[in-house]
Amino acid sequence: LDALKDILTTYSRYNLSIRYCQGMNIITALFLLEMREEEAFWLLATVCEVLLPGHYNHDFLGTIADLAVFSHLVQHFLPRLHSHLCQRSIDLSVLATPWFISLFTGFNFDDEGHRRILDYFFLEGVNALFRIGLGILHLAETQILASHDLPEISDVIYKIKYNCQDLFKCAFINFKELPLRDIERIHFQTQISMKESDLTYRDAIVSRILSSPHNYCSRDVLNEMYKICKGLMPINSLGIFLNCKSFKIAIKKLFELKKIKYQSTMDR
């Protein structure tokens, strides 16, 4: 734990444009299982700055672009599964974001599984992550098609005991020929559109929530909650944060909002 803390603290001072971002602790912990502290530090820097640029920045531009590519690949290679998700308004990016940020930690792999994923990732870069993600969805496709919502699908995917030999055979044989031109085009277009609209990762996720037909709150309540939280969550070099004082203010305002709406309902 001390080595992990030292690496993350040092990197936050070494790269002021990134500092610390969600997911960096997980991949650094993986590196420390295989190498010395200094080697793990420089490998973290390589992942953040070279292999997955934009994945660990405060706007998550790289992550959003890669998720757009992954969604296209699922539609291309697994059209039945993609159609099933669309019919139930399930956003694949919500499911797959942790996969790309944490390099598939949390999955129930057999021995050597995570090591082999790292090997393939360092060999092929993000394309290896695309293939592994497609392989996981392909192996779990039957169970996914029998599921009806995002929590159920997530539960199914993470509970499966994956035989790495079968997974990698599926990933690197069935999905060997990736449409590289489409990948480059979608990745570039997504990043350009995000920059032009000045849309952050937080804004993108909130927009998707507001547009979902399966909200548990009304649109006006969600909009008000978003306005409150957005005003209290500034983005700086450390990323998005909400301190204790701001959290108390947000909760107080949300209760005031709820009270006002309750009273207006009673007045009717």
N, C-alpha and C positions, 0 to 999 in steps of 0.2 A: 504493500500500500504506500509506503514511503517513496519507493522508486516511481510509482505511478504518479503520485502527487508532484514529485520533483520534475518529472518530464513535462507534465501539463503546465505547471507553473512556469518553467523555463521557456516552453514554446509560446506561452501567452505573452512573454516579454520579447521573445525572438521575432515573432511575426505579429506585428501590431495590427495588421489589416484583418487578421482572423482571431487572434487571441485564443479564446476557448469556445467551442461549439458542441452541441449535443452529439454524442456518438464517438467523440475523440477518446473518451475514457475507455470505451469498450474495445476499440481496435488497438489502443496502446496496451491494454491489459493482455490482449492476445499476443502482441509482439514480445512482451516481457516474459511470456512462457517459453520463448524460443531463443532469446538473445540477451545480450548485456544491455544495461541501461542506456549507454551512449548510442549503441546501434539502434535501439528502439526509438530513441529521439529522432535520429536522422531518417529512419524509415517513416515515422509519423509525418515529418516534414515533406517527404517525397510523396506520400499518399495525398496529403492535403493540397500540395502545390503543383504536382505533376500528374499523378495518376487519376485523381478525382478533383480537378480544379472546380471550385464553385460549390462543392458539396458541403463544405464546412464554413462557408461565409454566412454572414447574418441574413442575406437575402435568399440563400439556397438556390441560386440560379442554376448551378450545375445539376443539383438534384431534380429540380423541376423539369429541366430539359431532358435528362436521362429517363425520368418517369414517363414523359410524353413519348419518347422513343420506345420504351418498354410496352406501353399501351398499344402502340402501333404494331409491335412485333407479336403481341398476344392476339390481336385481331387478324394478323397475317397467318400465323402458324396454328392458332387454336380458335378458329372462328366460332365454334359452337360454345365454348366456354365464355368467349368475349360477349356473345349475344346473350348468354344467360346472365352475366353481370349487368349488362345494359338494361335488360328487361326489368331487373330488380333495383335499378338506380344505385348500384354498388360501384363506388369510385375505386378503381384498381390502385390508384396512387396512394390512397389512404392505407391500403393493405401492404403495399410494396415499399413504402418509404423507409421503414426500419431495416429492410433487407439491404438496401444500398448504403444506408448510413453506417450500419454495424457489420457489414460484410457477412450477413447471414448467421450471425450468432443468435442463439436462442432456439435454433432448430434442433430436432432430435436426430442427430447424425450418429452413425456408429463410430468406432475408433478411427482416428486420423482424419475424420471428415473435415473439420475446420482447417487443419493443416493443408489438406489437399486443395481446398477452396482458395486459401492464400497463395498456394503455388500457382494455380491456374490464373488467379487474378494478377499476380506479378508478371506472369508470362504474357497475358493477353490484354490486361487492363479492363476497362468497363465492359467490353464485349463478353468477357468470361462471366461477369455478373448477369448480363442479359441471358446468356445460355443457361446458367444455373437456375435463374428465376423461371425461365420457360420449362426447364426440366422438372422443377418442383410442381408447377401448375399441371404439367402433363401427367405426372405420376399420381397427383391428387384429383385429377379431372372428374372421375366418376363420383367421388364424395362431394366435390364442389357442386356438381350439377344437381345433386340431391339436397343441397343446402339452400336456404331461403334469404339469409341476410348476412351482413358483414361479420358480426360476432360469431355466427355459426361457422362461416367459411374459415375465419381466422383460427377458430378452435380446431377445426378439422386439419388444417395445414400444419399447425404446430404439434399436434398429437401424433402424427404419423412418424413411425420409426423408419428413417430413410437408410437404405443400404447404399453406401456411397458408390460402390461399383455400378449399381443399376442407375443411380442418379447421373453420374458422370458419363456413362454410356449413352443415356438418353439425351443429356444436354449437348454432348459434343459429337453425336452422330445424327440424331434427329434434327438438331438445329445447327448443324455445321455451317451451312451456307446462309449466313445472315445477309440481308439486303443492305450492304454497306453504304451505298449512295443514299438510300432512304434515311438511314441512321444519321448521316452527316447533314442531310437537308433538314430533317425534323429538329435535330439538335440546334442547328444554326437558327432556324426560323423561330423556335420557341424562345431562345435567348434574346433575339432581336425584339420580338413582340413584348417580352417582359420588360426589357429596358425602355422601350418606347412608351409603354403605358405606366412605367415606374411602379409596377406591381410587385410587392414583396411576397414572400412565401406565406406570411401571415394573412395578407389580404386575399391571396389566392384560395387558401383553405376556407376562410370566412365566406368568400363568395360562393364556394361550392356548398357549404352548409346552408346558406340562405336560399340557394336554388334547389335544394333537395326537397322532394315531395314528402319525405318521411321525417320532417322535423317534429320534435316533441314540444317546441315552443312556437308561438305565432311569429310571423315575419317581423312585425313591429317591435316585439319584445327583443328578438335577436338583434335587430338593428340598433336598438337603444343600448343593449348590453355591449355590442361591438364598439359603439361610439365612446362609451364610458371607458372600456378597457383600452381602446386604442389611444385615448388621451392620456392614460396612465402608464403606458408601456412604451417609452421612448426606445428607439433603436440607436445604439452607439457601437463602438468597436467591440464591445463585449457581447453584442447580440441583443435579443429582446429580454427584458427583465421586468419584474413587478416586485418591488420591495414591500416590506411588511406594512409600512404606512400607506402606500398606494393601494395595497390589497384591502385594508380596512376601509379606505375611502370608497373603493369600488363596491364592496359589500353593502356599505351604508346607502350608496346611491341606488343600488339594485333593489334594496328593501323599500326605499322611498318610491321607486318606480312601481314596484309591485303594489304598494299601498295605494298609490294614485289610481292605478288601473282597477284595483278592487273597489275603491270608492266610486269610481265612475260607472262601474258595472251595477253597483247597488243603487245609484241614483236613477238608473234607467227603470 
